[in-house]
Amino acid sequence: MICASVEEFVAALPPMRAIAGLDLGDKTIGVALSDLRRQVATPVEVIRREKFTIDAGRLLALLQARGAAGIVLGLPLNMDGSMGPRVQATQAFARNLEKLTALPICYWDERLSTVAAERALLEADTSRKRRKEVIDQVAAGYILQGALDRMAHMGRGEQA
């Protein structure tokens, strides 16, 4: 089920289960997972993309093994907020994934997540080779953390 809002996504989630965050790229899928209380996002893995059925199978097996209850999918909007071809590709991926799983899926604006991940890795003095290996999963962590922070504000009745 693709949720129209974060509120709808939260309503569809069972309590005390992890949530996955995905940074969908042309060549890789960065994966991050939350803790059970949905407070902290942790980068987990990078899946090298082959074709949809293989990618989806590997992704869903990982999410099932980790007990994920929902998926936050980074939506690559243009800097002006408009939707380009990458948004359409991401939405097509979500529609196809929706056919294979009952997990709720919601979109999260991922603008600048890769830039933030790159900056964090540079500040940590990570080698160029290592940055290339982990950038997508770190970006997935930034995407998921943004959604988790929004959910925490919702839980306190605040407007974000």
Steps between C-alpha positions, in 0.01 A plus 500: 500500500644835396398758757404852399647655815729427793190504722338224293830306506526519880139386538580190290802397710490247782668612824858413598627394158782646295451713189724489193627801312602471135716718279415378151764564237559383145772255606437442870240500774623634831322342797472628857293367790360659812511361849178348638399828667548683168737761635832429327577409139801278433651441155496127427584396147533594135325278247657507154216530251454240229136478394185574695399145592848417632534834680155474658561141609827589671351810658188327631705207635722747689199689638330179608818373669530830689129515591425826320137614518508775238709671232595866471608561142704808419329713236761685288320828439677774307639785709200717404263227625393388154488138389738376236577164339667363815179558699303311237749210515478494881120500492502218242733300727259555792196395294678180393622430855147556633387200293750276682456604863234607746747734674383862497718730290532876535708757316740740668660803334864401456639829369859545617510166687799382295673836551447472877624139498809598301574786740465271803732242347756770415484634856561145624812493280367204301715396205374569149468126431302438819274804435411358161411166662274640773361832372164354393430327830603812693265706278224246577573562868451875451172440315370267769614725786307791350184290490559369854545855630173601333322202655638593843360854461163353401503282812543809716217680321733763353484644151811446293 
